[in-house]
Amino acid sequence: MFDQFMFGMKKSTNMNHGTKRAFVVVVVVVLCMILMMLMGQAQCDLVTIVNKMYEPLNVHCQSKDTDLGARTLARLEQYSWSFDQDFIGTTLYDCDFSAVGFGLVHVDVFKGWAYKKELPCQRCFDYACDTNCFWVVMPSGFYCGSVLWTLWPPHPSSNKMLNSTNGL
């Protein structure tokens, strides 16, 4: 009876024992994958951005599917959001940052576990249910935890001033 239910065939079929075992393994693996996708992880990834600039910080963050919108953070103000990673670990959140006297910076603030090998800042990108990506934005640059991640680029107006003083 079990064979008929599980395999949809009678015992007289020429399916050997090894083929049946392989089929059962495939079915179990597929069911486990579906169960893991349905369970997901309940809002266990968190990104926090803290403004330690002397001026307000303009921030616009988004993923492929979610635009979190633009906002302006006052000095020492923080902005946080939590989310679920996709099943294959390719969740990516990026933000554009700008402040008076500084250039525009684009930073990937969260990359799922599939990207882990690409990033030196493992503290922000380890795949675990207690993942907390803590970013601090300062005049000296962007810090993931205590690790300097990237610098502010020169402000475009500083290039114009430099060029005008050189007689260009």
C-alpha positions as CSV (number, residue, x, y, z in Angstrom):
1,M,0.0,0.0,0.0
2,F,2.8,2.5,0.9
3,D,4.6,1.8,-2.4
4,Q,1.4,2.5,-4.3
5,F,0.8,5.7,-2.4
6,M,4.4,7.0,-2.5
7,F,5.3,6.0,-6.0
8,G,1.9,5.8,-7.7
9,M,2.7,2.4,-9.1
10,K,2.1,-1.3,-8.3
11,K,4.7,-3.7,-6.9
12,S,4.9,-5.5,-10.2
13,T,6.6,-2.5,-11.8
14,N,10.3,-3.0,-12.6
15,M,11.6,-0.2,-10.4
16,N,14.5,-1.6,-8.4
17,H,15.1,-0.9,-4.7
18,G,18.0,1.6,-5.4
19,T,15.8,3.7,-7.7
20,K,13.0,3.8,-5.1
21,R,15.5,4.9,-2.4
22,A,16.9,7.7,-4.6
23,F,13.4,8.9,-5.3
24,V,12.5,9.0,-1.6
25,V,15.7,10.9,-0.9
26,V,14.9,13.5,-3.6
27,V,11.3,13.9,-2.3
28,V,12.5,14.4,1.3
29,V,15.1,17.0,0.2
30,V,12.6,18.9,-1.8
31,L,10.0,18.8,1.0
32,C,12.7,20.1,3.4
33,M,13.6,22.9,1.1
34,I,10.0,23.9,0.8
35,L,9.6,23.8,4.5
36,M,12.7,26.0,5.0
37,M,11.4,28.6,2.5
38,L,8.0,28.7,4.2
39,M,9.4,29.1,7.7
40,G,11.9,31.7,6.6
41,Q,13.6,33.8,9.3
42,A,11.3,36.2,11.1
43,Q,12.8,39.6,10.7
44,C,16.1,38.6,12.0
45,D,18.4,40.8,9.9
46,L,18.8,44.4,11.1
47,V,20.6,47.3,9.6
48,T,21.3,50.4,11.6
49,I,22.9,53.7,10.3
50,V,24.1,56.3,12.8
51,N,24.9,59.9,11.7
52,K,28.1,61.2,13.4
53,M,28.5,63.9,10.9
54,Y,28.4,67.6,12.0
55,E,25.7,68.2,9.5
56,P,22.5,66.5,8.6
57,L,23.0,63.3,6.6
58,N,20.8,62.5,3.6
59,V,20.1,58.7,3.2
60,H,18.2,56.8,0.5
61,C,18.2,53.0,1.0
62,Q,16.6,50.3,-1.1
63,S,16.8,46.6,-2.1
64,K,15.8,45.2,-5.5
65,D,12.2,44.8,-4.2
66,T,11.9,47.4,-1.4
67,D,12.5,51.2,-1.6
68,L,12.8,52.5,1.9
69,G,12.7,56.1,0.7
70,A,14.9,59.1,1.3
71,R,15.3,60.6,4.8
72,T,17.5,63.1,6.5
73,L,19.2,62.2,9.7
74,A,20.2,64.8,12.3
75,R,23.5,64.6,14.1
76,L,23.6,61.4,16.3
77,E,20.2,60.3,14.9
78,Q,20.0,56.7,13.8
79,Y,17.9,54.8,11.3
80,S,17.2,51.1,11.5
81,W,15.2,48.5,9.6
82,S,14.8,44.8,9.8
83,F,13.9,42.3,7.1
84,D,14.0,38.7,5.9
85,Q,16.7,37.5,3.6
86,D,15.7,35.6,0.5
87,F,16.1,31.8,0.6
88,I,19.2,31.8,-1.7
89,G,21.1,34.4,0.3
90,T,21.2,37.1,-2.4
91,T,19.4,39.9,-0.4
92,L,21.2,43.2,-1.1
93,Y,20.4,46.6,0.5
94,D,22.3,49.6,-0.7
95,C,22.2,53.3,0.3
96,D,23.1,56.6,-1.2
97,F,24.5,59.1,1.2
98,S,25.2,62.8,0.9
99,A,25.9,65.7,3.2
100,V,26.7,69.4,2.9
101,G,30.4,69.7,1.7
102,F,30.7,66.0,0.9
103,G,30.2,64.0,-2.4
104,L,27.6,61.4,-3.0
105,V,28.5,57.9,-1.8
106,H,26.8,54.6,-2.7
107,V,27.4,51.8,-0.1
108,D,26.1,48.2,0.0
109,V,25.0,48.1,3.6
110,F,23.8,44.5,3.6
111,K,24.6,41.6,1.4
112,G,23.2,38.1,2.0
113,W,25.3,35.1,2.8
114,A,25.8,34.3,-0.8
115,Y,28.0,37.3,-1.1
116,K,30.0,36.7,2.1
117,K,33.3,35.8,0.4
118,E,33.4,39.2,-1.4
119,L,33.3,41.3,1.8
120,P,36.0,41.9,4.4
121,C,33.6,43.3,6.9
122,Q,32.4,39.9,8.1
123,R,30.8,41.4,11.3
124,C,28.1,43.1,9.2
125,F,27.7,40.2,6.8
126,D,27.7,37.0,8.7
127,Y,24.6,34.9,8.0
128,A,23.1,34.3,11.4
129,C,19.8,35.1,13.0
130,D,21.4,37.7,15.2
131,T,22.8,39.6,12.3
132,N,23.2,43.3,13.1
133,C,24.8,45.6,10.5
134,F,25.8,48.6,12.4
135,W,27.0,51.5,10.2
136,V,28.5,54.7,11.6
137,V,28.9,57.7,9.1
138,M,31.5,60.2,10.1
139,P,33.5,62.9,8.3
140,S,36.4,60.5,8.1
141,G,34.3,57.8,6.3
142,F,31.8,55.0,6.6
143,Y,32.4,52.4,9.3
144,C,30.9,48.9,9.5
145,G,31.1,48.3,13.3
146,S,34.6,49.7,14.0
147,V,36.1,48.9,10.6
148,L,36.6,51.8,8.1
149,W,34.7,50.6,5.0
150,T,35.0,53.5,2.6
151,L,35.9,57.2,2.5
152,W,33.8,60.1,1.3
153,P,34.8,61.1,-2.2
154,P,35.9,64.7,-2.9
155,H,33.0,67.1,-3.2
156,P,32.5,68.2,-6.9
157,S,32.7,71.9,-5.9
158,S,36.2,71.3,-4.4
159,N,37.3,70.1,-7.9
160,K,36.0,73.3,-9.4
161,M,37.8,75.4,-6.8
162,L,41.0,73.5,-7.3
163,N,40.8,73.9,-11.1
164,S,40.1,77.6,-10.9
165,T,43.1,78.2,-8.6
166,N,45.4,76.4,-11.1
167,G,44.2,78.7,-13.9
168,L,42.4,75.8,-15.7
